Amino acid sequence: MTLADLPAINAALNLISTVLLALGYFHIKNNRRATHKKFMVAAVISSALFLTSYLIYHYNVGSVPYPHHDWTRALYFIILIPHIIFAAVMVPFILAALWLALKERFDRHVRLVKCVWPVWMFV
């Protein structure tokens, strides 16, 4: 494996995280707490692996400029800028949601994830 492989790995880990988050949501809405927990812990692990891989890649490669100078450039930055801000801000909230759930403080967990989950899905 080389640095050139990491963007594809990052994309795969992001997709896996998204699927796990959606499945976790589905299971909690169907009152399957144990299955929900498994999917959400897996989503946190997948997201942590993504973040690690992403940071390794960009530490070694640096910033990668957007190659196109057409209408997609503005759209790219409209999506990228909030994505980066939310990604940086979300980490402690995701960890807090996980901690509250593991401590079985479900009332606080539910209140927090009503905001955290949709933003995590965006990120």
C-alpha positions as CSV (number, residue, x, y, z in Angstrom):
1,M,0.0,0.0,0.0
2,T,1.2,3.5,-0.9
3,L,0.0,7.0,-0.2
4,A,-1.7,7.0,-3.6
5,D,-4.0,4.3,-2.2
6,L,-5.2,6.3,0.8
7,P,-7.8,8.5,-1.0
8,A,-9.7,5.3,-2.2
9,I,-9.4,3.8,1.3
10,N,-10.7,7.1,2.8
11,A,-13.6,7.1,0.4
12,A,-14.4,3.5,1.3
13,L,-14.2,4.1,5.1
14,N,-16.4,7.2,4.7
15,L,-19.0,5.1,2.8
16,I,-18.8,2.3,5.4
17,S,-19.3,4.9,8.2
18,T,-22.3,6.4,6.4
19,V,-23.9,2.9,5.9
20,L,-23.2,2.0,9.6
21,L,-24.8,5.3,10.8
22,A,-27.9,4.7,8.7
23,L,-28.2,1.1,9.9
24,G,-27.8,2.3,13.5
25,Y,-30.5,4.8,13.0
26,F,-32.8,2.2,11.5
27,H,-32.3,-0.2,14.4
28,I,-32.9,2.4,17.1
29,K,-36.1,3.5,15.4
30,N,-37.2,-0.1,15.4
31,N,-36.3,-0.4,19.1
32,R,-33.4,-2.8,18.6
33,R,-31.0,-1.2,21.1
34,A,-28.3,-4.0,21.1
35,T,-28.1,-4.0,17.3
36,H,-28.1,-0.2,17.3
37,K,-25.2,-0.1,19.7
38,K,-23.1,-2.5,17.6
39,F,-23.7,-0.4,14.4
40,M,-22.9,2.8,16.2
41,V,-19.7,1.5,17.8
42,A,-18.7,0.2,14.4
43,A,-19.4,3.6,12.9
44,V,-17.2,5.3,15.4
45,I,-14.4,2.8,14.7
46,S,-14.8,3.2,10.9
47,S,-14.8,7.0,11.3
48,A,-11.7,6.9,13.5
49,L,-9.9,4.8,10.9
50,F,-10.9,7.3,8.3
51,L,-9.7,10.2,10.3
52,T,-6.3,8.5,10.9
53,S,-5.9,7.6,7.3
54,Y,-7.0,11.1,6.2
55,L,-4.5,12.8,8.5
56,I,-1.7,10.5,7.4
57,Y,-2.4,11.2,3.8
58,H,-2.5,15.0,4.2
59,Y,0.4,15.1,6.5
60,N,2.5,13.5,3.7
61,V,0.9,15.0,0.7
62,G,-0.2,18.4,2.0
63,S,-3.1,20.4,0.5
64,V,-4.5,19.1,-2.8
65,P,-5.9,21.9,-4.9
66,Y,-9.2,21.5,-6.7
67,P,-8.2,20.9,-10.3
68,H,-11.2,22.5,-12.1
69,H,-11.9,26.2,-12.7
70,D,-15.5,25.9,-13.8
71,W,-18.9,26.1,-12.1
72,T,-18.1,23.0,-10.0
73,R,-15.3,24.9,-8.2
74,A,-17.8,27.1,-6.3
75,L,-20.0,24.1,-5.5
76,Y,-17.0,22.2,-4.3
77,F,-16.0,25.0,-1.8
78,I,-19.6,25.5,-0.7
79,I,-19.7,21.9,0.4
80,L,-16.0,21.6,1.5
81,I,-15.9,24.6,3.9
82,P,-18.8,23.6,6.1
83,H,-17.7,20.0,5.9
84,I,-14.2,20.8,7.3
85,I,-15.6,23.1,10.1
86,F,-18.3,20.5,11.1
87,A,-15.8,17.6,11.0
88,A,-13.4,19.4,13.4
89,V,-16.2,20.5,15.7
90,M,-18.0,17.1,15.7
91,V,-15.3,14.9,17.2
92,P,-15.9,15.8,20.9
93,F,-19.7,15.7,20.4
94,I,-19.5,12.2,18.9
95,L,-17.3,11.1,21.7
96,A,-19.7,12.6,24.3
97,A,-22.7,10.9,22.6
98,L,-20.8,7.6,22.7
99,W,-19.8,8.1,26.4
100,L,-23.3,9.0,27.4
101,A,-24.7,5.9,25.7
102,L,-22.1,3.6,27.2
103,K,-22.8,5.0,30.7
104,E,-26.6,4.4,29.9
105,R,-27.5,8.1,30.3
106,F,-29.9,7.7,27.5
107,D,-32.0,10.9,28.2
108,R,-28.9,13.1,27.6
109,H,-27.6,10.8,24.8
110,V,-30.9,11.2,22.9
111,R,-30.9,15.0,23.3
112,L,-27.4,15.3,22.1
113,V,-27.6,12.9,19.1
114,K,-30.7,14.7,17.7
115,C,-28.2,17.4,16.6
116,V,-25.0,15.2,16.3
117,W,-26.3,12.5,14.0
118,P,-27.5,14.6,11.1
119,V,-24.3,16.6,11.1
120,W,-22.2,13.4,11.3
121,M,-24.1,12.1,8.3
122,F,-23.2,15.3,6.4
123,V,-19.6,15.1,7.4
